[in-house]
Amino acid sequence: MRQMRDEDVETALALLVRLRQEDGEIWGEVAADFQREDARAALTGKPPYNFWTRPRGGSKTSDCAAICLAVMLAQAPPGAQLYVFASDQDQARLVLDALSGFVDRTPGLSELIDVHAFRARVRETGVTLHISAADAPGSWGLRPYLVILDELAQWPETQGPRQLFDAVRTSVVKMGARLIIITTAGDPTHFSYEIRTHAEGDPLWRLNEVRGPVPWISQDLLDEQRRALPDATYRRLHLNEWVPADDRLTTLHDLEEATQPWGSRPPKPGVRYSVGLDLGITRDRSVMAVCHVEPTDRDGASSIVVVDLVHRWQGTRDQPVMLDQVRDVVLETVSSYNRAAVTFDPYQAEGLGQQLRQRGVRADAFHFSATSNNRLATTLHVLLRNRRLHIPDDAILLDELSRVGMAETRPGQLRLVHKGGQHDDQAVAIALAATRALEDAERPGPRLRALIAPQRRSRFSGFN
């Protein structure tokens, strides 16, 4: 790692404290202690990697731009390349606006630096700062002197941003560069939290988390925000706490309580099983889930839903899921699990449903509507919240369930949702199977129906 000379650090700090902010104040006269501590850590490069979390209003974007200017003018060697990657194009534009504002307001800087569209360059040395969104192409092959990742906890968890982070991590090691991550706390299921946890214990990282709210936001404004925002959103944005979103299907604690020490469970004689099938061909997974209802007391007044098996197929554009293969596995599963009934999403599986029915399988399409979506989401949510769902210890399943959300499509009507790049196929398949299993548990079984059918006929035979 490059070591900064003391005189270069002091020169950079001297420049930083002179920068004039949007309200006309000088940065060094109004900066809070945490801003000064973070700035010194960034400019010394000891340690080389920094992870900072601050509440909303914590001057993240402004300080990001200020540190870049100080490094560009006082530390970076001729031709050095600096990078700021923001959560999206709008956030990248805010970083550029903050940097451009410092250059315009601070005497002498406009003579040293040219600011263009998402790029700033020191005229004399050619040191260049590139500002772009996290999903921008061309992230491999970077040779950075400094990289700043702005609002990492808000980055999409799609393939592009994740690849960008991997590219940045390898490039800063290769070049001995400094890395600064600055963000407001987010959801602990976001990949940024894993990095934050690593930073907490690694000697090459410095973690600094500022608890909120920041002192310059008035209590009246905070009270209004508390009234207007969901609790988890307020805690993340203003208190800088890593908490799950309010719209999550379940909490991490409830998910842990639901997880059982098995991978799958074999069928048992005499148990009525239900199969849920959510079919995807290319981008989404195809998932089959098997469930049954298990009484927890002698009279059957209370019960749990057990997820016995989850089977996944993952297709691609070049190699889509083969429906014949899905059909054969479903047929084998139905046979093994006591002629289980199948409930399927007919969007891409109507033909498959017809094939199953031709083979004697009880296969019913689940027609999605506002009401039926609400039934699926509510059933799965309540089962998890009330500790009435047992699921296998399956890392892929647990990861998905921890991220699936619920959206209110109309007052009192919920549906399962997922972010871009994520999935809810396993959640839907389990919800289909569990809902059918609960409905079937309320109906008499085939043996009981056979037993009572003659009685019904004889009882009413005298009226004909």
One Martini backbone bead per residue (centre of mass of N, CA, C, O) as a GRO file, in nm:
protein
  464
    1MET     BB    1   0.098   0.036   0.019
    2ARG     BB    2   0.059   0.358   0.010
    3GLN     BB    3   0.248   0.618   0.157
    4MET     BB    4   0.202   0.908   0.320
    5ARG     BB    5   0.320   1.203   0.345
    6ASP     BB    6   0.299   1.436   0.582
    7GLU     BB    7   0.297   1.687   0.392
    8ASP     BB    8   0.062   1.582   0.212
    9VAL     BB    9  -0.149   1.562   0.430
   10GLU     BB   10  -0.140   1.861   0.526
   11THR     BB   11  -0.210   1.985   0.252
   12ALA     BB   12  -0.482   1.846   0.214
   13LEU     BB   13  -0.611   1.954   0.475
   14ALA     BB   14  -0.576   2.256   0.412
   15LEU     BB   15  -0.763   2.246   0.168
   16LEU     BB   16  -1.019   2.124   0.286
   17VAL     BB   17  -1.078   2.354   0.508
   18ARG     BB   18  -1.122   2.580   0.261
   19LEU     BB   19  -1.378   2.488   0.165
   20ARG     BB   20  -1.673   2.602   0.010
   21GLN     BB   21  -1.993   2.602   0.075
   22GLU     BB   22  -2.318   2.654  -0.013
   23ASP     BB   23  -2.361   2.854   0.252
   24GLY     BB   24  -2.045   2.980   0.280
   25GLU     BB   25  -1.902   2.794   0.446
   26ILE     BB   26  -1.631   2.657   0.606
   27TRP     BB   27  -1.542   2.343   0.650
   28GLY     BB   28  -1.343   2.379   0.905
   29GLU     BB   29  -1.571   2.544   1.082
   30VAL     BB   30  -1.824   2.301   1.064
   31ALA     BB   31  -1.705   2.043   1.116
   32ALA     BB   32  -1.725   1.754   1.250
   33ASP     BB   33  -1.550   1.521   1.411
   34PHE     BB   34  -1.615   1.283   1.214
   35GLN     BB   35  -1.519   1.432   0.959
   36ARG     BB   36  -1.223   1.474   1.044
   37GLU     BB   37  -1.150   1.178   1.097
   38ASP     BB   38  -1.216   1.070   0.815
   39ALA     BB   39  -1.031   1.256   0.651
   40ARG     BB   40  -0.763   1.172   0.777
   41ALA     BB   41  -0.783   0.872   0.707
   42ALA     BB   42  -0.799   0.912   0.397
   43LEU     BB   43  -0.522   1.085   0.367
   44THR     BB   44  -0.322   0.869   0.501
   45GLY     BB   45  -0.392   0.551   0.455
   46LYS     BB   46  -0.455   0.471   0.776
   47PRO     BB   47  -0.590   0.267   0.660
   48PRO     BB   48  -0.675   0.185   0.325
   49TYR     BB   49  -0.961   0.107   0.449
   50ASN     BB   50  -1.301   0.242   0.437
   51PHE     BB   51  -1.601   0.240   0.661
   52TRP     BB   52  -1.887   0.450   0.634
   53THR     BB   53  -2.155   0.557   0.852
   54ARG     BB   54  -2.445   0.769   0.795
   55PRO     BB   55  -2.678   0.977   0.826
   56ARG     BB   56  -2.901   1.170   0.724
   57GLY     BB   57  -2.713   1.462   0.667
   58GLY     BB   58  -2.385   1.361   0.689
   59SER     BB   59  -2.210   1.460   0.436
   60LYS     BB   60  -2.130   1.248   0.218
   61THR     BB   61  -2.115   1.377  -0.068
   62SER     BB   62  -1.947   1.626   0.008
   63ASP     BB   63  -1.699   1.474   0.131
   64CYS     BB   64  -1.631   1.313  -0.116
   65ALA     BB   65  -1.557   1.560  -0.293
   66ALA     BB   66  -1.344   1.687  -0.101
   67ILE     BB   67  -1.142   1.451  -0.096
   68CYS     BB   68  -1.087   1.442  -0.396
   69LEU     BB   69  -0.962   1.723  -0.422
   70ALA     BB   70  -0.727   1.683  -0.222
   71VAL     BB   71  -0.596   1.446  -0.370
   72MET     BB   72  -0.558   1.567  -0.654
   73LEU     BB   73  -0.379   1.829  -0.554
   74ALA     BB   74  -0.180   1.686  -0.305
   75GLN     BB   75  -0.118   1.355  -0.393
   76ALA     BB   76  -0.143   1.287  -0.679
   77PRO     BB   77   0.001   1.174  -0.941
   78PRO     BB   78   0.066   1.193  -1.249
   79GLY     BB   79  -0.219   1.047  -1.411
   80ALA     BB   80  -0.412   0.983  -1.210
   81GLN     BB   81  -0.690   0.765  -1.101
   82LEU     BB   82  -1.021   0.840  -1.010
   83TYR     BB   83  -1.314   0.700  -0.823
   84VAL     BB   84  -1.677   0.727  -0.845
   85PHE     BB   85  -1.941   0.522  -0.711
   86ALA     BB   86  -2.280   0.514  -0.752
   87SER     BB   87  -2.599   0.397  -0.727
   88ASP     BB   88  -2.667   0.619  -0.950
   89GLN     BB   89  -2.702   0.874  -1.170
   90ASP     BB   90  -2.814   1.081  -0.967
   91GLN     BB   91  -2.592   1.045  -0.753
   92ALA     BB   92  -2.358   1.115  -0.940
   93ARG     BB   93  -2.456   1.406  -0.989
   94LEU     BB   94  -2.423   1.502  -0.696
   95VAL     BB   95  -2.120   1.472  -0.682
   96LEU     BB   96  -2.057   1.665  -0.914
   97ASP     BB   97  -2.198   1.913  -0.792
   98ALA     BB   98  -2.024   1.929  -0.537
   99LEU     BB   99  -1.752   1.967  -0.678
  100SER     BB  100  -1.826   2.211  -0.855
  101GLY     BB  101  -1.897   2.395  -0.617
  102PHE     BB  102  -1.620   2.408  -0.485
  103VAL     BB  103  -1.473   2.527  -0.731
  104ASP     BB  104  -1.649   2.789  -0.759
  105ARG     BB  105  -1.625   2.897  -0.442
  106THR     BB  106  -1.317   2.849  -0.439
  107PRO     BB  107  -1.047   3.018  -0.446
  108GLY     BB  108  -0.853   2.903  -0.741
  109LEU     BB  109  -0.977   2.627  -0.853
  110SER     BB  110  -1.073   2.700  -1.149
  111GLU     BB  111  -0.759   2.718  -1.243
  112LEU     BB  112  -0.697   2.390  -1.190
  113ILE     BB  113  -0.996   2.282  -1.274
  114ASP     BB  114  -1.180   2.063  -1.478
  115VAL     BB  115  -1.535   2.036  -1.546
  116HIS     BB  116  -1.728   1.773  -1.652
  117ALA     BB  117  -1.900   1.511  -1.757
  118PHE     BB  118  -1.822   1.305  -1.508
  119ARG     BB  119  -1.550   1.497  -1.490
  120ALA     BB  120  -1.218   1.558  -1.354
  121ARG     BB  121  -0.927   1.790  -1.414
  122VAL     BB  122  -0.594   1.845  -1.381
  123ARG     BB  123  -0.410   2.044  -1.574
  124GLU     BB  124  -0.104   1.992  -1.489
  125THR     BB  125  -0.125   1.652  -1.424
  126GLY     BB  126  -0.393   1.477  -1.520
  127VAL     BB  127  -0.570   1.431  -1.300
  128THR     BB  128  -0.852   1.197  -1.269
  129LEU     BB  129  -1.209   1.207  -1.231
  130HIS     BB  130  -1.454   0.947  -1.202
  131ILE     BB  131  -1.815   0.951  -1.253
  132SER     BB  132  -2.046   0.683  -1.164
  133ALA     BB  133  -2.243   0.424  -1.191
  134ALA     BB  134  -2.275   0.096  -1.079
  135ASP     BB  135  -2.388   0.003  -1.388
  136ALA     BB  136  -2.143   0.060  -1.534
  137PRO     BB  137  -1.940  -0.002  -1.776
  138GLY     BB  138  -1.603  -0.093  -1.757
  139SER     BB  139  -1.461  -0.204  -1.464
  140TRP     BB  140  -1.238  -0.343  -1.588
  141GLY     BB  141  -0.900  -0.238  -1.561
  142LEU     BB  142  -0.838  -0.080  -1.326
  143ARG     BB  143  -0.607   0.212  -1.214
  144PRO     BB  144  -0.614   0.315  -0.910
  145TYR     BB  145  -0.571   0.556  -0.642
  146LEU     BB  146  -0.890   0.606  -0.592
  147VAL     BB  147  -1.188   0.480  -0.418
  148ILE     BB  148  -1.544   0.558  -0.419
  149LEU     BB  149  -1.834   0.438  -0.242
  150ASP     BB  150  -2.160   0.545  -0.285
  151GLU     BB  151  -2.418   0.418  -0.130
  152LEU     BB  152  -2.397   0.096  -0.109
  153ALA     BB  153  -2.677   0.011   0.036
  154GLN     BB  154  -2.830   0.117  -0.252
  155TRP     BB  155  -2.744  -0.090  -0.429
  156PRO     BB  156  -2.797  -0.299  -0.653
  157GLU     BB  157  -2.841  -0.674  -0.664
  158THR     BB  158  -2.707  -0.705  -0.926
  159GLN     BB  159  -2.467  -0.807  -1.138
  160GLY     BB  160  -2.321  -0.543  -1.201
  161PRO     BB  161  -2.254  -0.427  -0.912
  162ARG     BB  162  -2.108  -0.683  -0.814
  163GLN     BB  163  -1.886  -0.678  -1.029
  164LEU     BB  164  -1.779  -0.401  -0.955
  165PHE     BB  165  -1.685  -0.467  -0.673
  166ASP     BB  166  -1.486  -0.688  -0.755
  167ALA     BB  167  -1.312  -0.504  -0.933
  168VAL     BB  168  -1.230  -0.304  -0.714
  169ARG     BB  169  -1.097  -0.497  -0.509
  170THR     BB  170  -0.874  -0.594  -0.707
  171SER     BB  171  -0.755  -0.313  -0.796
  172VAL     BB  172  -0.659  -0.201  -0.516
  173VAL     BB  173  -0.458  -0.425  -0.468
  174LYS     BB  174  -0.285  -0.404  -0.726
  175MET     BB  175  -0.234  -0.070  -0.674
  176GLY     BB  176  -0.243   0.030  -0.374
  177ALA     BB  177  -0.515   0.148  -0.300
  178ARG     BB  178  -0.776   0.338  -0.201
  179LEU     BB  179  -1.074   0.276   0.009
  180ILE     BB  180  -1.414   0.416   0.010
  181ILE     BB  181  -1.698   0.373   0.218
  182ILE     BB  182  -2.017   0.550   0.185
  183THR     BB  183  -2.306   0.526   0.407
  184THR     BB  184  -2.614   0.430   0.477
  185ALA     BB  185  -2.783   0.234   0.638
  186GLY     BB  186  -2.932  -0.087   0.591
  187ASP     BB  187  -2.996  -0.390   0.498
  188PRO     BB  188  -2.866  -0.693   0.629
  189THR     BB  189  -2.907  -0.846   0.338
  190HIS     BB  190  -2.710  -0.681   0.215
  191PHE     BB  191  -2.390  -0.699   0.087
  192SER     BB  192  -2.270  -0.460   0.260
  193TYR     BB  193  -2.281  -0.602   0.542
  194GLU     BB  194  -2.051  -0.800   0.495
  195ILE     BB  195  -1.838  -0.578   0.463
  196ARG     BB  196  -1.880  -0.446   0.736
  197THR     BB  197  -1.805  -0.697   0.903
  198HIS     BB  198  -1.520  -0.721   0.795
  199ALA     BB  199  -1.422  -0.433   0.879
  200GLU     BB  200  -1.451  -0.474   1.191
  201GLY     BB  201  -1.198  -0.715   1.195
  202ASP     BB  202  -0.993  -0.576   1.002
  203PRO     BB  203  -0.674  -0.423   0.991
  204LEU     BB  204  -0.728  -0.279   0.689
  205TRP     BB  205  -0.970  -0.151   0.846
  206ARG     BB  206  -1.213   0.122   0.886
  207LEU     BB  207  -1.473   0.168   1.121
  208ASN     BB  208  -1.742   0.425   1.097
  209GLU     BB  209  -2.026   0.485   1.310
  210VAL     BB  210  -2.292   0.713   1.301
  211ARG     BB  211  -2.509   0.818   1.517
  212GLY     BB  212  -2.836   0.914   1.535
  213PRO     BB  213  -2.896   1.209   1.479
  214VAL     BB  214  -2.812   1.486   1.345
  215PRO     BB  215  -2.777   1.802   1.498
  216TRP     BB  216  -2.886   1.989   1.237
  217ILE     BB  217  -3.160   1.852   1.288
  218SER     BB  218  -3.456   1.913   1.380
  219GLN     BB  219  -3.703   1.790   1.580
  220ASP     BB  220  -3.945   1.858   1.402
  221LEU     BB  221  -3.840   1.711   1.148
  222LEU     BB  222  -3.806   1.433   1.281
  223ASP     BB  223  -4.102   1.396   1.365
  224GLU     BB  224  -4.211   1.402   1.078
  225GLN     BB  225  -4.049   1.157   0.976
  226ARG     BB  226  -4.163   0.953   1.179
  227ARG     BB  227  -4.460   0.983   1.076
  228ALA     BB  228  -4.400   0.924   0.756
  229LEU     BB  229  -4.227   0.675   0.826
  230PRO     BB  230  -4.124   0.390   0.853
  231ASP     BB  231  -3.951   0.262   1.105
  232ALA     BB  232  -3.712   0.137   0.946
  233THR     BB  233  -3.652   0.384   0.773
  234TYR     BB  234  -3.589   0.580   1.000
  235ARG     BB  235  -3.358   0.414   1.129
  236ARG     BB  236  -3.174   0.414   0.883
  237LEU     BB  237  -3.161   0.722   0.803
  238HIS     BB  238  -3.146   0.872   1.109
  239LEU     BB  239  -2.997   0.634   1.298
  240ASN     BB  240  -2.812   0.429   1.153
  241GLU     BB  241  -2.959   0.138   1.112
  242TRP     BB  242  -2.949  -0.210   1.079
  243VAL     BB  243  -3.257  -0.288   0.921
  244PRO     BB  244  -3.524  -0.429   0.829
  245ALA     BB  245  -3.777  -0.410   0.640
  246ASP     BB  246  -4.119  -0.370   0.674
  247ASP     BB  247  -4.179  -0.537   0.386
  248ARG     BB  248  -4.114  -0.800   0.491
  249LEU     BB  249  -4.202  -1.119   0.518
  250THR     BB  250  -3.957  -1.148   0.730
  251THR     BB  251  -3.756  -1.219   0.985
  252LEU     BB  252  -3.461  -1.341   1.088
  253HIS     BB  253  -3.569  -1.468   1.347
  254ASP     BB  254  -3.811  -1.626   1.227
  255LEU     BB  255  -3.637  -1.786   1.028
  256GLU     BB  256  -3.470  -1.934   1.238
  257GLU     BB  257  -3.716  -2.072   1.379
  258ALA     BB  258  -3.806  -2.232   1.111
  259THR     BB  259  -3.546  -2.380   1.103
  260GLN     BB  260  -3.442  -2.706   1.017
  261PRO     BB  261  -3.237  -3.012   1.052
  262TRP     BB  262  -3.292  -3.027   0.721
  263GLY     BB  263  -3.326  -3.089   0.373
  264SER     BB  264  -3.529  -3.338   0.372
  265ARG     BB  265  -3.844  -3.530   0.356
  266PRO     BB  266  -3.984  -3.812   0.368
  267PRO     BB  267  -4.241  -3.998   0.319
  268LYS     BB  268  -4.556  -4.072   0.478
  269PRO     BB  269  -4.788  -4.264   0.575
  270GLY     BB  270  -5.108  -4.103   0.556
  271VAL     BB  271  -5.014  -3.840   0.427
  272ARG     BB  272  -5.105  -3.518   0.320
  273TYR     BB  273  -5.002  -3.372   0.022
  274SER     BB  274  -4.846  -3.072  -0.126
  275VAL     BB  275  -4.798  -2.907  -0.447
  276GLY     BB  276  -4.581  -2.649  -0.560
  277LEU     BB  277  -4.575  -2.459  -0.883
  278ASP     BB  278  -4.307  -2.257  -1.025
  279LEU     BB  279  -4.261  -2.138  -1.354
  280GLY     BB  280  -3.951  -2.118  -1.529
  281ILE     BB  281  -3.738  -2.079  -1.817
  282THR     BB  282  -3.497  -1.856  -1.786
  283ARG     BB  283  -3.465  -1.633  -1.554
  284ASP     BB  284  -3.629  -1.803  -1.379
  285ARG     BB  285  -3.723  -2.026  -1.165
  286SER     BB  286  -3.798  -2.356  -1.101
  287VAL     BB  287  -4.045  -2.466  -0.851
  288MET     BB  288  -4.074  -2.726  -0.601
  289ALA     BB  289  -4.314  -2.786  -0.339
  290VAL     BB  290  -4.350  -2.967  -0.025
  291CYS     BB  291  -4.642  -3.021   0.185
  292HIS     BB  292  -4.763  -3.036   0.533
  293VAL     BB  293  -4.989  -3.106   0.790
  294GLU     BB  294  -4.922  -3.079   1.153
  295PRO     BB  295  -5.019  -3.168   1.438
  296THR     BB  296  -4.980  -3.040   1.795
  297ASP     BB  297  -5.240  -3.197   1.885
  298ARG     BB  298  -5.485  -3.424   1.943
  299ASP     BB  299  -5.739  -3.247   1.816
  300GLY     BB  300  -5.620  -3.040   1.589
  301ALA     BB  301  -5.633  -2.725   1.662
  302SER     BB  302  -5.325  -2.736   1.603
  303SER     BB  303  -5.063  -2.631   1.365
  304ILE     BB  304  -4.828  -2.717   1.108
  305VAL     BB  305  -4.607  -2.637   0.841
  306VAL     BB  306  -4.433  -2.857   0.623
  307VAL     BB  307  -4.130  -2.853   0.448
  308ASP     BB  308  -4.007  -3.129   0.270
  309LEU     BB  309  -3.957  -2.995  -0.029
  310VAL     BB  310  -3.703  -2.852  -0.258
  311HIS     BB  311  -3.711  -2.784  -0.611
  312ARG     BB  312  -3.469  -2.684  -0.865
  313TRP     BB  313  -3.464  -2.479  -1.166
  314GLN     BB  314  -3.217  -2.337  -1.399
  315GLY     BB  315  -3.239  -2.110  -1.645
  316THR     BB  316  -3.157  -1.994  -1.974
  317ARG     BB  317  -3.142  -1.859  -2.278
  318ASP     BB  318  -2.976  -2.110  -2.392
  319GLN     BB  319  -3.096  -2.298  -2.131
  320PRO     BB  320  -3.381  -2.395  -2.084
  321VAL     BB  321  -3.625  -2.531  -1.931
  322MET     BB  322  -3.735  -2.862  -1.924
  323LEU     BB  323  -4.055  -2.975  -1.913
  324ASP     BB  324  -4.011  -3.280  -1.909
  325GLN     BB  325  -3.839  -3.282  -1.655
  326VAL     BB  326  -4.046  -3.160  -1.466
  327ARG     BB  327  -4.270  -3.368  -1.509
  328ASP     BB  328  -4.114  -3.617  -1.406
  329VAL     BB  329  -4.057  -3.513  -1.119
  330VAL     BB  330  -4.350  -3.462  -1.039
  331LEU     BB  331  -4.454  -3.748  -1.078
  332GLU     BB  332  -4.263  -3.881  -0.876
  333THR     BB  333  -4.348  -3.711  -0.631
  334VAL     BB  334  -4.649  -3.774  -0.627
  335SER     BB  335  -4.611  -4.077  -0.587
  336SER     BB  336  -4.440  -4.068  -0.324
  337TYR     BB  337  -4.657  -3.841  -0.196
  338ASN     BB  338  -4.947  -3.974  -0.193
  339ARG     BB  339  -5.085  -3.831  -0.430
  340ALA     BB  340  -5.036  -3.543  -0.470
  341ALA     BB  341  -5.133  -3.228  -0.501
  342VAL     BB  342  -5.140  -2.971  -0.760
  343THR     BB  343  -5.017  -2.632  -0.765
  344PHE     BB  344  -5.026  -2.382  -1.029
  345ASP     BB  345  -4.882  -2.161  -1.244
  346PRO     BB  346  -5.026  -2.081  -1.562
  347TYR     BB  347  -4.841  -1.898  -1.730
  348GLN     BB  348  -4.619  -2.160  -1.812
  349ALA     BB  349  -4.816  -2.440  -1.714
  350GLU     BB  350  -5.068  -2.542  -1.869
  351GLY     BB  351  -4.952  -2.778  -2.031
  352LEU     BB  352  -4.843  -2.930  -1.786
  353GLY     BB  353  -5.116  -2.964  -1.644
  354GLN     BB  354  -5.242  -3.144  -1.861
  355GLN     BB  355  -5.037  -3.374  -1.840
  356LEU     BB  356  -5.094  -3.443  -1.544
  357ARG     BB  357  -5.397  -3.509  -1.577
  358GLN     BB  358  -5.351  -3.742  -1.785
  359ARG     BB  359  -5.192  -3.900  -1.534
  360GLY     BB  360  -5.392  -3.849  -1.268
  361VAL     BB  361  -5.347  -3.566  -1.160
  362ARG     BB  362  -5.405  -3.326  -0.918
  363ALA     BB  363  -5.436  -3.029  -1.115
  364ASP     BB  364  -5.423  -2.680  -1.021
  365ALA     BB  365  -5.489  -2.366  -1.097
  366PHE     BB  366  -5.355  -2.047  -1.003
  367HIS     BB  367  -5.529  -1.749  -0.996
  368PHE     BB  368  -5.416  -1.436  -1.026
  369SER     BB  369  -5.498  -1.187  -0.782
  370ALA     BB  370  -5.556  -0.972  -0.541
  371THR     BB  371  -5.678  -1.191  -0.354
  372SER     BB  372  -5.480  -1.433  -0.402
  373ASN     BB  373  -5.220  -1.283  -0.336
  374ASN     BB  374  -5.300  -1.223  -0.045
  375ARG     BB  375  -5.325  -1.517   0.049
  376LEU     BB  376  -5.033  -1.596   0.007
  377ALA     BB  377  -4.885  -1.375   0.169
  378THR     BB  378  -5.039  -1.409   0.437
  379THR     BB  379  -4.988  -1.704   0.493
  380LEU     BB  380  -4.675  -1.692   0.502
  381HIS     BB  381  -4.645  -1.468   0.712
  382VAL     BB  382  -4.808  -1.597   0.948
  383LEU     BB  383  -4.651  -1.859   0.973
  384LEU     BB  384  -4.381  -1.720   1.048
  385ARG     BB  385  -4.473  -1.535   1.283
  386ASN     BB  386  -4.620  -1.797   1.442
  387ARG     BB  387  -4.444  -2.056   1.417
  388ARG     BB  388  -4.590  -2.256   1.159
  389LEU     BB  389  -4.306  -2.302   1.007
  390HIS     BB  390  -4.119  -2.561   0.843
  391ILE     BB  391  -3.781  -2.554   0.726
  392PRO     BB  392  -3.518  -2.612   0.554
  393ASP     BB  393  -3.160  -2.624   0.554
  394ASP     BB  394  -3.137  -2.381   0.299
  395ALA     BB  395  -2.950  -2.139   0.170
  396ILE     BB  396  -3.116  -2.048  -0.080
  397LEU     BB  397  -3.386  -2.025   0.063
  398LEU     BB  398  -3.309  -1.831   0.296
  399ASP     BB  399  -3.213  -1.599   0.121
  400GLU     BB  400  -3.480  -1.542  -0.017
  401LEU     BB  401  -3.671  -1.506   0.233
  402SER     BB  402  -3.500  -1.256   0.346
  403ARG     BB  403  -3.588  -1.069   0.071
  404VAL     BB  404  -3.872  -1.087   0.063
  405GLY     BB  405  -4.160  -0.904  -0.009
  406MET     BB  406  -4.431  -0.663   0.057
  407ALA     BB  407  -4.707  -0.533  -0.126
  408GLU     BB  408  -4.946  -0.272  -0.154
  409THR     BB  409  -5.190  -0.262  -0.403
  410ARG     BB  410  -5.412  -0.224  -0.184
  411PRO     BB  411  -5.611  -0.188   0.061
  412GLY     BB  412  -5.530  -0.492   0.225
  413GLN     BB  413  -5.342  -0.576  -0.030
  414LEU     BB  414  -5.112  -0.834  -0.088
  415ARG     BB  415  -4.773  -0.905  -0.220
  416LEU     BB  416  -4.523  -1.062  -0.359
  417VAL     BB  417  -4.179  -0.943  -0.371
  418HIS     BB  418  -3.893  -0.830  -0.576
  419LYS     BB  419  -3.595  -0.747  -0.665
  420GLY     BB  420  -3.369  -0.683  -0.875
  421GLY     BB  421  -3.204  -0.998  -0.919
  422GLN     BB  422  -3.420  -1.149  -0.774
  423HIS     BB  423  -3.633  -1.381  -0.582
  424ASP     BB  424  -3.978  -1.571  -0.539
  425ASP     BB  425  -4.026  -1.873  -0.623
  426GLN     BB  426  -4.009  -2.028  -0.352
  427ALA     BB  427  -4.227  -1.870  -0.205
  428VAL     BB  428  -4.456  -1.937  -0.399
  429ALA     BB  429  -4.447  -2.246  -0.386
  430ILE     BB  430  -4.496  -2.262  -0.080
  431ALA     BB  431  -4.761  -2.103  -0.076
  432LEU     BB  432  -4.919  -2.295  -0.256
  433ALA     BB  433  -4.882  -2.550  -0.080
  434ALA     BB  434  -4.982  -2.437   0.196
  435THR     BB  435  -5.263  -2.344   0.114
  436ARG     BB  436  -5.360  -2.623   0.019
  437ALA     BB  437  -5.302  -2.779   0.281
  438LEU     BB  438  -5.496  -2.614   0.462
  439GLU     BB  439  -5.752  -2.665   0.301
  440ASP     BB  440  -5.742  -2.980   0.313
  441ALA     BB  441  -5.744  -3.002   0.630
  442GLU     BB  442  -6.059  -2.902   0.636
  443ARG     BB  443  -6.110  -3.157   0.489
  444PRO     BB  444  -6.211  -3.453   0.419
  445GLY     BB  445  -6.099  -3.741   0.364
  446PRO     BB  446  -6.136  -4.011   0.156
  447ARG     BB  447  -6.217  -4.215   0.379
  448LEU     BB  448  -6.437  -4.039   0.509
  449ARG     BB  449  -6.608  -4.000   0.257
  450ALA     BB  450  -6.665  -4.303   0.216
  451LEU     BB  451  -6.805  -4.344   0.495
  452ILE     BB  452  -7.039  -4.107   0.468
  453ALA     BB  453  -7.186  -4.148   0.199
  454PRO     BB  454  -7.398  -4.377   0.268
  455GLN     BB  455  -7.537  -4.223   0.495
  456ARG     BB  456  -7.647  -3.995   0.322
  457ARG     BB  457  -7.820  -4.169   0.137
  458SER     BB  458  -7.998  -4.311   0.358
  459ARG     BB  459  -8.111  -4.059   0.499
  460PHE     BB  460  -8.250  -3.943   0.204
  461SER     BB  461  -8.419  -4.176   0.068
  462GLY     BB  462  -8.718  -4.108   0.181
  463PHE     BB  463  -8.758  -3.839  -0.014
  464ASN     BB  464  -8.790  -4.004  -0.309
   0.00000   0.00000   0.00000
